Structures are given as C-alpha cells and as structure tokens.
Amino acid sequence: MMFERLMLDGALLIHPDRHADERGYFARTYCRETFLAQGLKDCSLQCSTSFNARRGTLRGLHLQRHPHGETKLIRCVRGQVHDIIVDVRDGSASYGRWHAVHLSEENGLSLYVPAGFAHGFMTLVDETELLYQMADPFVSVSAAGIVWNDPDLDINWPFEPIVISAKDRSLPTLKTWRDAS
Ligand SMILES: Cc1cn([C@H]2C[C@H](O)[C@@H](COP(=O)(O)OP(=O)(O)O[C@H]3O[C@@H](C)C(=O)[C@@H](O)[C@H]3O)O2)c(=O)[nH]c1=O
C-alpha cells in the first residue's frame, strides 16, 4: 500500500500493491496495523455498501456533526465515480476548500476521509458500487450535509446530476449550515 497525502491536510489516497499473474491480481486493501502506524484511525468498525443503478447519481455532501465525527475509507468496487471531499473543520487553513478524486474499479484507490470533511460523489457509469469502511458508528441524529451546488464552494462536477434524493437537493449551503450550528 502506498499512502499519498492530498492537498487537504489529513486526507489520503491509498494505492494498492497489486500482485498480478495470469489469473488476475491479489491486493491487500486494508491493514489495521499499517493504518495505526501511519497515524490513521482503524477503519474497521462498520462496513457499508452503496449501489447506484444509474450514471449521474449524486449522493452528498454528507458528514456527521461533532462529537460524532466520522472517519471513513472509501473504495469503488464496481464502475467509477467523481468523488469530492470538502474541508469543513473549524479553524482549518483549508476550510471551505474541496478536492476531487477519480475512484474506479480499475484504479482500486481508497480515499481516507477524516472526520470534519463533507463527502459526496457522482457516478460516471451505470451500476456503480462504493464500499465504505467506517472508523466511527453511524449516528442518524448527527447526520448533516451541505448542498452539492453551493455557490461559495463552486465545486466542479462533471455534469448536472440526473438522480439525487429530495433530502440532498434541500441541504443547506455551508454558510447557512455553519450559521445555524
Ligand atoms: C449512512 C447510513 C445510512 N443508513 C440508513 C439511513 C437511511 O434510511 C438509508 C439511506 O441513507 P442516506 O440517504 O443518508 O444514504 P447515502 O446518501 O448513501 O449516505 C451516504 O452518502 C455518502 C455521500 C457518504 O459519505 C456516506 O457516509 C453516507 O452519508 O440508510 C444507515 O442505516 N447507516 C448508515 O451508515
């Protein structure tokens, strides 16, 4: 595994070592000991899957409020996504800045998202599936979100979403959310 630090402090992209032969490949995708040695959280408390039937499905931007901040490790196991993280940590030098990564079954990359980041993605092909490994439990009352097209964030999405939940459409802007918190 190779850990690549991203421009938003604390977020990482993890490249797997693929041992390839005529059958395909073998690759370790997670190791608790290595994560702890890297100063990361153990992302093995909960695992969840997100299946998306159609290209252009947008989920996000989601996070959990303090004190239930949620650290997660995300990998695309089928299809591909344009994935977005936004730094909304109080006092962070990069507060309000976003970063995009391409996650796909081909590249096998895992994205480590620390607590205090909002996360969302748009599927680029039909039948796309993401695997989540959570370091912290899901706490529904602490679930929060920022609207995908917040003009202040000015996120560069590949195209207009085709499928998005009513809940995600009506999320507040970062400023509105912060002012209300
Ligand atoms: C996230 C989550 C949802 N649920 C339930 C709540 C609800 O009934 C149903 C669907 O929830 P949502 O609509 O919030 O699912 P979704 O929009 O896919 O939520 C996810 O979005 C992406 C962007 C993330 O980063 C994830 O952490 C998570 O917030 O699943 C759980 O039981 N456990 C969980 O961990």
The ligand as an SDF file (V2000), in Angstrom:
LIG
                    3D

 35 37  0  0  0  0  0  0  0  0999 V2000
  -25.0730    6.3940    6.0420 C   0  0  0  0  0  0  0  0  0  0  0  0
  -26.0430    5.3610    6.6740 C   0  0  0  0  0  0  0  0  0  0  0  0
  -27.3750    5.3520    6.3410 C   0  0  0  0  0  0  0  0  0  0  0  0
  -28.2230    4.4570    6.9310 N   0  0  0  0  0  0  0  0  0  0  0  0
  -29.6310    4.4510    6.5240 C   0  0  0  0  0  0  0  0  0  0  0  0
  -30.3470    5.7740    6.7130 C   0  0  0  0  0  0  0  0  0  0  0  0
  -31.3520    5.7850    5.5890 C   0  0  0  0  0  0  0  0  0  0  0  0
  -32.5250    5.1000    5.9950 O   0  0  0  0  0  0  0  0  0  0  0  0
  -30.6940    4.9840    4.4910 C   0  0  0  0  0  0  0  0  0  0  0  0
  -30.1270    5.8230    3.3770 C   0  0  0  0  0  0  0  0  0  0  0  0
  -29.3150    6.8290    3.9570 O   0  0  0  0  0  0  0  0  0  0  0  0
  -28.7350    8.0290    3.0840 P   0  0  0  0  0  0  0  0  0  0  0  0
  -29.7750    8.5260    2.1570 O   0  0  0  0  0  0  0  0  0  0  0  0
  -28.1110    9.0100    4.0300 O   0  0  0  0  0  0  0  0  0  0  0  0
  -27.6030    7.2780    2.2360 O   0  0  0  0  0  0  0  0  0  0  0  0
  -26.4220    7.9550    1.4200 P   0  0  0  0  0  0  0  0  0  0  0  0
  -26.9210    9.1960    0.7860 O   0  0  0  0  0  0  0  0  0  0  0  0
  -25.8160    6.9530    0.5450 O   0  0  0  0  0  0  0  0  0  0  0  0
  -25.3990    8.3350    2.5880 O   0  0  0  0  0  0  0  0  0  0  0  0
  -24.0200    8.2470    2.3650 C   0  0  0  0  0  0  0  0  0  0  0  0
  -23.6450    9.2930    1.4750 O   0  0  0  0  0  0  0  0  0  0  0  0
  -22.2570    9.3770    1.2180 C   0  0  0  0  0  0  0  0  0  0  0  0
  -22.0440   10.5960    0.3430 C   0  0  0  0  0  0  0  0  0  0  0  0
  -21.4090    9.2920    2.4150 C   0  0  0  0  0  0  0  0  0  0  0  0
  -20.3510    9.9040    2.5200 O   0  0  0  0  0  0  0  0  0  0  0  0
  -21.8270    8.2920    3.4560 C   0  0  0  0  0  0  0  0  0  0  0  0
  -21.1160    8.4580    4.6550 O   0  0  0  0  0  0  0  0  0  0  0  0
  -23.3000    8.3600    3.7000 C   0  0  0  0  0  0  0  0  0  0  0  0
  -23.6460    9.5870    4.3270 O   0  0  0  0  0  0  0  0  0  0  0  0
  -29.6800    4.1900    5.1230 O   0  0  0  0  0  0  0  0  0  0  0  0
  -27.7630    3.5510    7.8510 C   0  0  0  0  0  0  0  0  0  0  0  0
  -28.5400    2.7270    8.4000 O   0  0  0  0  0  0  0  0  0  0  0  0
  -26.4370    3.5340    8.1790 N   0  0  0  0  0  0  0  0  0  0  0  0
  -25.5530    4.4090    7.6280 C   0  0  0  0  0  0  0  0  0  0  0  0
  -24.3130    4.3730    7.9510 O   0  0  0  0  0  0  0  0  0  0  0  0
  1  2  1  0
  2  3  2  0
  2 34  1  0
  3  4  1  0
  4  5  1  0
  4 31  1  0
  5  6  1  0
  5 30  1  0
  6  7  1  0
  7  8  1  0
  7  9  1  0
  9 10  1  0
  9 30  1  0
 10 11  1  0
 11 12  1  0
 12 13  2  0
 12 14  1  0
 12 15  1  0
 15 16  1  0
 16 17  2  0
 16 18  1  0
 16 19  1  0
 19 20  1  0
 20 21  1  0
 20 28  1  0
 21 22  1  0
 22 23  1  0
 22 24  1  0
 24 25  2  0
 24 26  1  0
 26 27  1  0
 26 28  1  0
 28 29  1  0
 31 32  2  0
 31 33  1  0
 33 34  1  0
 34 35  2  0
M  END
$$$$
